[in-house]
Amino acid sequence: MDSLPIRSSSFLIMVVTIVSISSLLLVSSQPTFIVLAENQSQQQQQPNILGSNIFQTQTMVLGKNIKNLVIVIPDEAHEYPNATPKELRIVNQPYLPQNAVVNIGTTVAWFSADVDHHHSVTLVDGKGKSVYNSGIFDNFNASKPITFNKIGTFVYSGPSFDKMWPNYKMNGTITVIKQSLAASINNTTTANNNIDTISMLITPANIADKTISDLKSKGFAIDSKYPFTSLRGGGSTPGGDKQQILLVLTSSGKNLNQVTSALSQVDSTLPYR
């Protein structure tokens, strides 16, 4: 009679253990990006928009003060990462930034600086449901914008549209959080530092001064610059210079159409062909 409670307790422990293991198995069977969405959307992250960070981590974290983000598709972004040197892309990611952490309510558009190629972007939510399709847009043009009103991690992707690499797909993520922190801005020259839009552009180092001057004439400020060597190395030299500079741009008081139009006017003058 005294052993019954012990058996009952053992049985209960066994049942709880089985249920716990089953729960773990169910969780582990979820797609990775769903788990990421549940975890990352709850995490507070320190804003970081520095060019060096974007280049090295492929990630940009926006603050609550940033309302718009233009993700740039750099020249040769469509190239397969393991291509021969003459066919390699310029920078270490097909999108700038490839991964973005933004505040809820942020509006995002994609701008193509990939000369003589067209692109499209599709976006799925944490359940794998398609929530956005840009349609095809050409170089020096931007996609239609999308505003993120729900927290979570969204996966976006686009085909390369290159006959040499028909199976290569460009991928990125946008993680939406309830951000309580503001992004620190390095420049103080744009509308008294009342920055609301972030974008990027790559320029050959040998014409960087002119590119920066042109951008400033269109209302942009340069928040940071990061010099790097083109991944093509001893191969072809996009823009006539192996040395490239990643520019992080800020803007204030303009809508996305105005920002991408100004970006197009400068980008179309660069010697990428």
N, C-alpha and C positions, 0 to 999 in steps of 0.2 A: 504494500500500500504506500509506503514511503517513497518508493521509486517512481511512482506515477508522475508526480510533479517534475522530477528530473527528466523523464522521457518526454513529457510535454514541452518542457523548456528546450530540450535538444531538438525536438521536432520544429518548434518555432524558430530556433536559430537556423536550422537547415532551410526552412521556407524563406526566411528573410535573406539568407545568403544566396539562394537560387534566384529570388526576385531581384536582388542587387546585381548579380552577374548578368541576368537577362536585361536589366536596364542599361548596364554598361555596353552590352552587345548592341542594343538598339541605338544608343548614342553613337557608337563607333561606326555604325553602318550609314550614318548620315553623310552627305557630301561634305568635303572639307570646307568649302566656302560657306556652308550654312553654319557650321560650328564657329568659324571665324566671325561671321556676322553677329552671332549671339554674344561672343566674347568681346570683340573689338568695339562694338557699338556702345558698350557700357564703360569703356575705359576712357579716362581723361588723358589727353596727350598734349605735351608741350608744343605749341606752335613752332614751326621751323620752315622758313622759306628761303634759306640760303642756297645759292647755287652749288656750293661744295657738297652740301648735304643731299641735294637732289641727284647730283651726279654719282655720289658714292653709295647711296642707299636706295636709289630709284623711288624715293618717297618725299612728298611734301605734306606738311601738316599746317592747315590754315587756322587762323584765329577767328573768333566770333565777329571781328570787325570786317572780315573779308566776305563780300556778298557774291562775287562772281569769280570764276576761274576759267581761263582759257587753256586747255590742254593742247600742246603743240605736237604735231607729227613732223619730226625733223626730216631733212633731206636724206634719202636712202633708208628711211625707217623700214621699208618693206623688205629689205634684204634679209635672207636667212642668216642667223648668227654664225654658222659655221661655213659661210661662203668663202671663196678664195679672196685673197687680199684686195684685188681690184673691184670686188663686188661687195665687200663688207660695208655695213652702215657706218656712219660717222661717229655716233655716240653709243653708249652702252645700253640703250633702252629704246624701244620703238615709239614710246610716248614720253613727253616731258610735262608733268611727271608721269611715270608709269603707274604709280600708286599715290592716291591723294586721300587725305583725311580732312573732311570738311564739316562745317557746322550745319545743322538742320536748317533748311531754307536757302542754301547756297545754290546758285544757278551755274551750270557747267556747259561749255561748248567746246568742240574740237576744231582746231585750225590746222589745215594741211600746208606745211612748208616743203612737202615732198614733191619736187619739181617733176613735171611730166608724168605724174601718176595720180590716179584717183583713189579714194578711200571710202569706206563706210564703217559705221560703228553700231553694234548692237549691245544692249545692256540687259542683264538678267538680275533678278533679286535673289535673296537668300534661299528661296524655294525653287530656284531654277526657272522662274516665270519671266518671259520676255516683257520688259517694261518700256523699251525705247528702241527705235530703229531710225538711224539718221538718214537713210537713203544714201546715194552716191554723191560725193562732193569732190571737186577738183582742187588742184594746188592753188594757193593764194585765196582760198575760200574757207568758210567755216560751216560747220554743221548747224542744224537748228539746235537751240538750247534746250536743256532740261533742268527743272528745279527739283531738288531733293527735299521732300517734305516728310520723309520717314527715316528713322534711324536704321542702321544695318549696313552690311557690306554688299556692294553691287559689283558684279564682274562684267567688264566690257571687253569686247574683242572685235577684230576686223580682219578680213583676208588681205593678203598682200597684193592681189590683182597683178601678180608678176608671173608670166608664163614659165620662168625658170624655177620658181618655187611655188607651185600651185597648192601644195599642202601646208604651207607655212601660215600660221595664224598669229596675229599680234594680240597680246593680252594685257589687261591692266585691271586695277580695282579702284573703287571709290567707296570709302568707309565714312558713313554719316553718323555723327555723334552730337550730343547736346554739349557743345563747347562753351565753357565759361571763361576761357582765357583769350586774350587778344594777341595777335601776331605782332612781334616787334618789327618795326620798319626801319631800315638803315638810312633811307633818304628822308629829307625833310623839305623837299622842294615842290611837291605836288599838292596843291590846294591845302597848304598848311598841314600836311601829313594826314589829311582825312582820306586815307586810301580805302577803296572798296573793291578793287579788281586787281587780280594777279595774272600775269601771263609770262611767257618765255620766248626766247628766240636764240638761234645760234648764228654766229657770224665768223667768217675767216678772220684770224687775228690781224692780218696785214691791212684790213680795211675797217677794223673795229672802231676807230675814232670817228670815221664818217658814218658808220651805221648808228652809233650812239647819238651823234649829232642829229641825224635824220629822225630817230625815234623821239628825241626830246622835242624836236620841232612839231611832232604830231601829238604832243601832250603826255608822253610817257616819261617816267623817271626810272633810273636804273637803280634797283635796290642792291644787287650784288652781281659780281662777275666771277666766272670760274674758268680759267684757261685749261685746256686739255689738248692732247694729241689725238688726231683722228685715228679711229680704230683701223683704218686702211693702211696706216704705217707707210711702208715703202711702195704701196700700190698707187692708185690714182689719188690725186689731191683735190678733193671737192672744194670749189671756190678758189682754187689756185694756191692754197696754203694748207700744209699739214697741221699747223697749229690753229685751233679753233677756240672760241670763247662762248661759253653759255651765259646768257644774260637773263636775269630775273627782272621783269618789268612790273611797274605799278602804275595805276591810273585812278583817277578820282572823278566822280560826277558824270561819267559817261555810261550809256547803256552798252550792252555787249555788241550790238551791231556797229556802233561807233568805234569801239575798241578794235574789233576784228577788221573793220574797214581800214583803220589807220595802220594796223599791223600788216595788212595786205600791201599797202602802198610802199612800205619799207621793204618787206620781204621780197617783193617782186623785182627789186633793184639789185639783190644780191647775186653773185656770179655762180650760183649752183645750177649746173646744167648736166 
